[in-house]
Amino acid sequence: MHGQLGDGTTQTRISPVTVVELPANMTGIAAGSFHSCAFIASGGAWCWGNNFHGSLGNNEINTYRTKPVVVTGLTGITALTAGLEHTCVLTVGGSVMCWGRDLEGQLGAGRLLWSGTAQYGAPLPGGARAITTGLQHTCAVTADGRVMCWGTEYDKNLCDVLFLSRGAPTAVASLTGITALDAGAGHTCALTATGGVFCWGENYFGDLGNATAGQRSDPVPVTNLSSGVQTIAAGGQHTCALKQNGEVVCWGARWGAMPTVIAGLPRDVRAIDAGFEHTYALAADGSVRCWGKNGSGQLGNGAFAPYYEIYETPVVVNGLSGARAVAAGGEHPYAITAAGGVVCWGNNSSGQLGDGTTANRATPVAVQGLSEGVVTLAAGSRHTCALTVDQRVKCWGEGFNAQNTAAPAAGDDRRHQWASRCADGWRRPYLRSAGQWRDGLLR
């Protein structure tokens, strides 16, 4: 029971509903696993949904909110991004403010708590100009092109801590001239001003692209990508790069420990995005191609495949043309059309496709009531939110989650629950949300 749709209820909605009691001038949105947030440029922020770990920033814990609440003490916001159970903003002055779960140090407050119920400032030399959140870690690019990170990175499959929690921002050694970051579930990659790529963190599937399999707490250069890259996209266990010549290369998971050229793509790819186990490429004509796993129809080619099957060659998303933005979502990717409408496909178990049903879709379906006027989208684990041109927010999908109705007792850090769930085969949800996670890829 979370209320992450913000309509004043905990009901699952199979078509969009308006988030109630928000000011009518929102300029950005983000979606965590079971909470959502919106902000006003150079103003404040509002959040709603799960608040068991203080994810809403309103000085409460052990509860949930079905309507937006004001995040305490925030002004001058320029960017907003959400992790698993924490949220961060970048302010006009270059400060990073975070709130929510802090057991792994992901708030950058210099201490490890069960819950951070108020926002904390992460002191960054010279201020920050970009931020990104992983599941339980946060990174920022400073004004002088360096990278600072805080929090913990985990092995998703073995549930072991890879690196000790760092409760205060720590410089990523030797990185300078960084222009962009993207965080996967347990690894992070950086793009330099000269088009080179460096990665660090988890590396069990070749996530770092340096022809090795050992995790690294210091950045390593990705093999054969010292220059010429324009965009990077980090997925759950893999990363892809769009080169300046239009070529796309990927590494990790099925593609191995060195960058591999993705064959079968047009040479006019304008943008890419990576989900947990699938990737999307947006071409200049607005067509979309994708590759990876297709168990829920998330490749959009009209077929469902066994969970273990990998599409290594890109397939065309059926019936989609003229798209101006595409994003991977969790297992429910979405695209914004030229008219500003929204289409979704893939997993629809909680109505997160917004087509009025809960049936998985292997081809794109239109989100009801959103045929035009959408500016950007944000996807949580089983819900989606849209920001419209009139600066209002609409959400759809899961609003109720029975297994999380009981609030944890104060002081319970839940780390033992994470471990037991992993031992039983439970996997942490992988998020692609707004802000630095991805707020849509524009042509």
LOSEKE-504149 format. One record per residue (C-alpha): x, y, z; residue in one letter. Coordinates in steps of 0.5 Angstrom, whole numbers, padded with zeros to 4 digits, always signed. Layout:
XYZa...
END
This chain:
+0000+0000+0000m+0004+0006-0003h+0000+0011-0006g+0005+0013-0011q+0000+0015-0016l-0002+0021-0012g-0009+0021-0013d-0011+0020-0006g-0012+0013-0006t-0008+0006-0006t-0012+0003-0012q-0008+0000-0018t-0010+0005-0024r-0010+0002-0031i-0011+0009-0034s-0008+0015-0032p-0010+0019-0027v-0008+0026-0025t-0004+0027-0019v-0008+0031-0014v-0006+0038-0010e+0000+0039-0014l+0001+0046-0016p+0000+0047-0023a+0007+0049-0025n+0011+0043-0025m+0017+0043-0029t+0020+0036-0027g+0019+0029-0025i+0022+0023-0022a+0020+0016-0020a+0023+0011-0015g+0021+0004-0014s+0015+0006-0010f+0015+0013-0009h+0014+0019-0014s+0017+0026-0014c+0016+0033-0018a+0019+0040-0017f+0018+0047-0020i+0025+0050-0023a+0028+0054-0018s+0023+0052-0013g+0021+0047-0009g+0019+0039-0009a+0013+0035-0008w+0013+0027-0007c+0008+0022-0005w+0008+0014-0004g+0012+0010+0000n+0015+0013+0006n+0018+0008+0010f+0025+0010+0010h+0023+0018+0009g+0023+0017+0002s+0018+0023+0001l+0023+0028+0005g+0017+0031+0010n+0020+0029+0016n+0016+0023+0017e+0018+0015+0017i+0014+0009+0017n+0008+0011+0013t+0006+0013+0006y+0002+0018+0003r-0003+0018-0003t-0003+0025-0004k+0003+0030-0005p+0007+0033+0001v+0012+0038+0001v+0019+0036+0001v+0022+0040+0007t+0026+0046+0006g+0028+0046-0001l+0028+0052-0006t+0032+0053-0012g+0032+0046-0015i+0035+0045-0022t+0035+0037-0023a+0031+0031-0019l+0033+0024-0019t+0031+0018-0015a+0034+0011-0013g+0031+0005-0010l+0029+0009-0003e+0032+0015-0004h+0032+0022-0007t+0037+0027-0009c+0036+0034-0012v+0041+0039-0015l+0040+0046-0013t+0042+0053-0017v+0048+0054-0013g+0051+0047-0014g+0049+0043-0008s+0046+0036-0008v+0041+0035-0003m+0038+0028-0001c+0033+0024+0003w+0031+0017+0005g+0034+0011+0006r+0041+0012+0009d+0044+0005+0011l+0049+0005+0005e+0051+0012+0006g+0047+0014-0001q+0045+0021+0002l+0052+0023+0003g+0051+0026+0010a+0057+0023+0013g+0053+0018+0017r+0049+0011+0016l+0042+0011+0019l+0036+0007+0018w+0032+0013+0015s+0034+0020+0013g+0028+0024+0014t+0030+0030+0013a+0035+0032+0007q+0042+0033+0008y+0047+0037+0004g+0053+0033+0001a+0059+0038+0001p+0062+0038-0006l+0068+0042-0008p+0066+0048-0012g+0059+0045-0013g+0056+0040-0017a+0053+0041-0024r+0050+0034-0025a+0048+0028-0021i+0046+0021-0022t+0043+0015-0017t+0044+0008-0017g+0040+0003-0013l+0044+0005-0007q+0049+0010-0009h+0049+0017-0011t+0055+0020-0016c+0056+0028-0018a+0060+0031-0023v+0063+0037-0020t+0064+0044-0023a+0071+0043-0025d+0069+0036-0028g+0071+0031-0023r+0067+0026-0020v+0064+0025-0013m+0061+0018-0010c+0057+0016-0004w+0054+0010-0002g+0054+0002-0003t+0055-0002-0009e+0052-0009-0008y+0052-0016-0012d+0045-0017-0014k+0046-0024-0015n+0050-0026-0009l+0047-0020-0004c+0054-0019-0002d+0057-0012-0001v+0062-0011-0006l+0065-0004-0003f+0064-0001+0004l+0059+0004+0005s+0062+0011+0004r+0057+0016+0008g+0061+0022+0005a+0062+0024-0002p+0069+0021-0004t+0073+0023-0010a+0073+0018-0016v+0081+0017-0017a+0084+0020-0023s+0078+0022-0026l+0078+0029-0029t+0074+0033-0035g+0068+0029-0034i+0062+0031-0038t+0056+0026-0036a+0055+0020-0032l+0050+0014-0032d+0049+0009-0026a+0047+0002-0027g+0045-0003-0021a+0052-0004-0019g+0056+0000-0023h+0057+0007-0026t+0060+0010-0032c+0063+0017-0034a+0064+0020-0041l+0070+0025-0042t+0070+0031-0046a+0074+0028-0051t+0069+0022-0052g+0073+0017-0047g+0069+0012-0043v+0071+0010-0036f+0067+0005-0031c+0068+0002-0024w+0064-0002-0019g+0061-0009-0020e+0064-0013-0026n+0061-0020-0025y+0059-0020-0033f+0064-0016-0036g+0060-0009-0034d+0066-0005-0034l+0069-0007-0041g+0076-0007-0039n+0077-0015-0041a+0077-0017-0034t+0072-0020-0029a+0074-0017-0022g+0070-0011-0019q+0074-0005-0019r+0073+0001-0014s+0077+0005-0018d+0075+0007-0025p+0078+0003-0031v+0078+0006-0039p+0073+0002-0043v+0077-0002-0048t+0078+0001-0055n+0073+0007-0053l+0079+0012-0051s+0075+0018-0056s+0069+0018-0060g+0063+0017-0056v+0057+0022-0055q+0053+0018-0051t+0053+0012-0045i+0047+0008-0042a+0048+0004-0036a+0044-0002-0036g+0043-0007-0030g+0049-0012-0032q+0051-0008-0038h+0053-0002-0041t+0052+0001-0049c+0055+0007-0052a+0053+0011-0058l+0059+0013-0062k+0060+0020-0066q+0060+0016-0072n+0053+0013-0071g+0056+0006-0069e+0053+0003-0062v+0057-0002-0058v+0055-0006-0052c+0059-0009-0046w+0057-0014-0040g+0052-0019-0040a+0051-0023-0046r+0056-0018-0050w+0062-0020-0046g+0068-0016-0042a+0070-0012-0048m+0065-0007-0053p+0062-0011-0058t+0059-0007-0064v+0051-0008-0065i+0050-0011-0072a+0044-0009-0076g+0043-0002-0073l+0042+0004-0078p+0048+0009-0078r+0043+0015-0076d+0042+0013-0069v+0040+0019-0065r+0040+0016-0058a+0040+0010-0054i+0037+0007-0047d+0039+0001-0043a+0034-0003-0038g+0036-0008-0034f+0037-0013-0039e+0035-0010-0046h+0037-0004-0050t+0033+0001-0055y+0036+0005-0060a+0032+0011-0063l+0034+0013-0071a+0033+0020-0074a+0027+0018-0077d+0023+0016-0071g+0023+0009-0071s+0026+0005-0065v+0030-0002-0065r+0032-0006-0059c+0035-0012-0057w+0036-0017-0051g+0031-0021-0047k+0024-0021-0049n+0020-0025-0044g+0015-0020-0043s+0014-0017-0050g+0019-0011-0048q+0022-0011-0055l+0016-0009-0058g+0017-0014-0064n+0010-0018-0063g+0013-0024-0060a+0014-0026-0053f+0020-0030-0052a+0023-0035-0046p+0026-0031-0040y+0033-0034-0042y+0033-0033-0049e+0037-0027-0052i+0036-0023-0058y+0043-0021-0060e+0041-0018-0067t+0036-0011-0066p+0029-0012-0068v+0024-0006-0070v+0019-0004-0065v+0012-0006-0069n+0008+0000-0071g+0012+0006-0068l+0015+0011-0072s+0016+0019-0071g+0018+0018-0064a+0022+0023-0061r+0024+0020-0055a+0024+0013-0052v+0026+0010-0045a+0027+0003-0043a+0023+0003-0036g+0023-0003-0032g+0020-0008-0036e+0015-0003-0039h+0019+0001-0044p+0015+0007-0047y+0016+0012-0053a+0013+0020-0054i+0011+0021-0061t+0012+0027-0065a+0005+0029-0063a+0007+0029-0055g+0003+0022-0054g+0005+0016-0050v+0006+0009-0053v+0008+0003-0048c+0009-0004-0049w+0012-0010-0045g+0010-0012-0038n+0003-0010-0036n+0002-0014-0029s+0000-0007-0025s-0003-0003-0031g+0003+0000-0032q+0002+0001-0040l-0004+0005-0038g-0008+0002-0044d-0014+0000-0039g-0012-0007-0039t-0007-0011-0035t-0005-0016-0041a+0003-0016-0043n+0003-0013-0050r+0009-0015-0055a+0007-0009-0059t+0006-0001-0057p-0001+0001-0054v-0003+0008-0053a-0004+0010-0046v-0011+0012-0045q-0012+0020-0045g-0005+0022-0047l-0005+0023-0054s-0002+0029-0054e+0002+0034-0050g+0007+0030-0046v+0013+0033-0044v+0017+0027-0041t+0016+0021-0037l+0019+0017-0031a+0018+0010-0029a+0018+0006-0023g+0018-0001-0022s+0011-0002-0023r+0008+0005-0025h+0009+0011-0029t+0008+0018-0029c+0008+0024-0034a+0009+0031-0034l+0005+0035-0039t+0006+0041-0043v+0001+0045-0038d+0006+0043-0033q+0001+0038-0029r+0003+0031-0027v-0001+0024-0029k+0001+0017-0026c-0002+0010-0028w+0000+0003-0025g+0001+0000-0019e-0002+0004-0013g-0002-0002-0008f+0003-0007-0006n+0000-0012-0001a+0007-0015+0001q+0009-0008+0004n+0003-0006+0008t+0007-0007+0015a+0011-0001+0017a+0018-0003+0020p+0019-0002+0027a+0023+0004+0028a+0031+0002+0028g+0030-0004+0024d+0035-0003+0018d+0032-0009+0014r+0039-0011+0012r+0037-0018+0014h+0031-0018+0010q+0035-0016+0004w+0039-0022+0005a+0034-0027+0006s+0030-0025+0000r+0036-0026-0004c+0037-0033-0001a+0030-0034-0003d+0031-0032-0011g+0028-0025-0010w+0031-0020-0014r+0032-0012-0013r+0028-0008-0017p+0032-0005-0023y+0030+0003-0024l+0030+0007-0030r+0027+0014-0027s+0027+0021-0029a+0033+0026-0028g+0039+0023-0029q+0037+0016-0029w+0033+0018-0036r+0028+0023-0037d+0027+0021-0044g+0032+0021-0050l+0030+0027-0055l+0032+0027-0062r
END
